[in-house]
Amino acid sequence: MRSYNQFCPIAKAAEIFCERWTALILRDLAFGATRFSDLQRGVPLASPTLLSSRLKKLEAEGIIVRSVSDDGRGPTYRLTHAGQEFVPIIMALGQWGQRWSRRTLAEHEIDLGLLLWALQKGAHPELFGTERVVIQFELTDQVEKKRHWWFLNQDGTCELCLKPPDRDAQLYVIVSLLDLTRIWRGDLPFASALHHGAIEVDGSGRLRKLFPLWLGVSPLAHIRSERRERVG
């Protein structure tokens, strides 16, 4: 991003924060992403080269710190104190977006990979205690190779699986990607989706009751929209 060539501190901060992809990278770091691959899932349209460039700039500005991981899987990233001070700004942007920019999603805005990553990060596997629970999703509006996904919950962790784990699922969820996205965003309440058949959940009664609690929707889902669609 080009400099505003102003001494104003707002301009100086905007030169960093308002560069394309930076706010989303900081968003994902704030919500627990630590590895390059995690950050790639959050900004799938940014090339690896561009993402690497943004991370280097944020590191040079003292907003993130890069560390060598103990497991040899590549570096990890975390927000510094300066970076943490951006978090309330990010949340305020999200609150404004929920309140004033919500509208019917365009097809190109519905991102399967981003939603699956958000579901894994936001899930609450601790609700199942020591029980190993596999949740299978069938996304009815997707082609066959993208139709089925599994979330393995065990030992307080949740892992997205591209192939079926080594045992049958305990919960089966049937829903379209569009409706699942709307549920996650807060546009479609889970109870309403269940009542009207937009989502089906099959399994034991206990696990069915736990499912909406396991499903970690957006932390901004509770914010009501104040937007009025413009006509003409």
N, C-alpha and C positions, 0 to 999 in steps of 0.2 A: 504494500500500500504506500502511495506517495505521502510525503509529509505535508501537513497543513501549513507548515512554516509559521506557526504561532507559538508564543510562549505560554498560552493558556493551558493549565493542567488538564482540562477536559479534552482539549485537542491532542495533547501528548498521550493521554490514556487511550483515546479513540484510535490513534495510530496503531496501537497494539491490538486492542480488543476488537475493533471493527474490521480487521482484515478477514477476508473470506475464510471460513472453516474454523477460525480461532475460537469463537464462542462455543462451537459444538465440541471442539477438542477439550476445552475447559469444562464444559458440561459433563462429558464422559469421565474425565478425571475426577470431578466432584462426586460422581455417582459410583466410583469404585474401580474404574478401568485403570490398569497399571502397565499393561504390555502393549507393544506396537500393534499386535494382532487385534486386541480388544478395541483400540482406537480406530483401526481400519473398519471394523464392523459399524462403528458409529458414523463414519463419514465415507461410505462406500464409493462415492463419486469422486473423491479426492485420490489422486494417484499416490502410490507409495513414496515417490520422490517429493511430491508436494507436501505430504504429511510429515515426512522427515525434515523438510525445510522449515515447516511451521514449528515443529518441536525444538529444533535447534535455535530458532529465534526466541521462543519462549524461555528456553534455558539460558540464553545469553542475557535476557532481560531480568533474570532472577525470579521468574514466575513458576517455573517447574524445576525439579532437580532430577537428574538422570543417574541411576545407580546400577551397578553390576549385580545381577541376581545370583543367588547361591546355587541355584539348580542348573546353571549353564544354559538356560533357555533364552538368553538375550537380556537386554537391559530392561529395567522397570522405570516408570515415571511416576512422580507424585507432585502435588502442589506444594509450593513453599508457603510461608506466611503471607507473602505478597499475593500469591496465587489464590489462597483461601479468601482473601478480601474481595475477589471477583465473584465468589459463590453467591452472596446475596443479590448481586447485580444480575447474575444468570437466572436465579429464581424469580426475580422481579420481572425479567423479560418473559419468562414462562407464564407467570401469572397474567401479565398483560396480553400475551398471545392467546391464552385460554379465554380471557374475558372479551377481547375486542377483535380477534382475527379468525375466530372459528367459523367455518363454513363447510359445505359439503366437500369432501376430499376429491381431488382430481385423481384419475387413474394413475398418473405418473408419481403421485405423492404416496402411494401405498407400497411400502417396501417390506417384503417378506423377511429378508435377512435382518433388517433393523428391528422389526417387531420380535422375532425369535430371540435376538440378543437381549432386548429389553425384558422379555418374559423371564429369561434365565436369570438376569441380574436382579429382577424385582421379586422373584418367587420367594416363598416362605417354607422351605423344606423342613424347618425345625418343627412345624406343626405335626409332622408324622412321627416324631420321636425317633426311636431306634428302628422303626419299621422301614423296610425298603419298598418304595412305591414308584412304579413306572406309570407315567401318564402319557397316553397316546393321543395325539391330535390328528384329526382328519380335516384338512382344509378343502372344502367342497368346491371352491372356485379355482383350484389350481390344477395344473397338468399332473399326470400320474407321478412323475419323478419328484415333484415338489409337494405332493399331496399329504404324505404321512411324515410325522415328526414325533420324537419321543423325548420326554424329560425324566431322567433318572434321579430320584431323590433318595439319598442315604447319608447317614452320619452328619446330618445338618447341612448338606450341600446339594445343589441342583446342577445337573449337567445335561446340556442339550445333546441328543444323540441323533446322528444321521441315519443310523440303522437300528433295527430292533435290538434292545438289550437281550441278555441270555435267558430271559423269562418273560412270560406273558404280562401284559399291562394290567394294572389293577383299576385304572380309570380310563375310560374312552370318551373323548370329547370330539363332537362333530360340529363344525362351525365354518363359515366362510372367512377368508382372510380379511375381507372388508369389515364384516361384523366384529371379528376379534379385535381389529384395529380400533373400531368405534368403542368397543367395551374398554379397551386399554386407555383410550383418550378421555373417557368419561362421557362420550356422546350418547352411548347406549348403556343404561344401567343393567348390570348383570341379571337382576331379578326380572326385569322387563324382557330381556333377551331370552331368558329361560321360559318365561310364561308364554311368549309368542312364538316359540320354536326356532328362534334364530340361533340358539345354541342348545345342544343336547349333551348331557353328561350321564354316562352309564358306569355303574360300579356299585359297591356296597353303600348302604345308606350313610354310614359314618364318613366314608371318604367323599361322597357326594356333598355332604354338608361342609366338609373342610375345603373343598375345591375353590369356592369363591374367595376364601381367606388365603389360600395358597397363591392364587392368581394375583400377583403384585401389579396392580394397574398404576398408571402414571401418578406421581405424588401431587400432580396438579388436577387430577380428574374431578375433584370435588368442586372446582371453581365454575360457577355458572357463566354462560355466555351472555354478554350484553349487546352483542352485535345484532343489528337489524339488516337483513338483506336489502340492498338497494335495488329499486325497480326503475327501469328505464335508463 
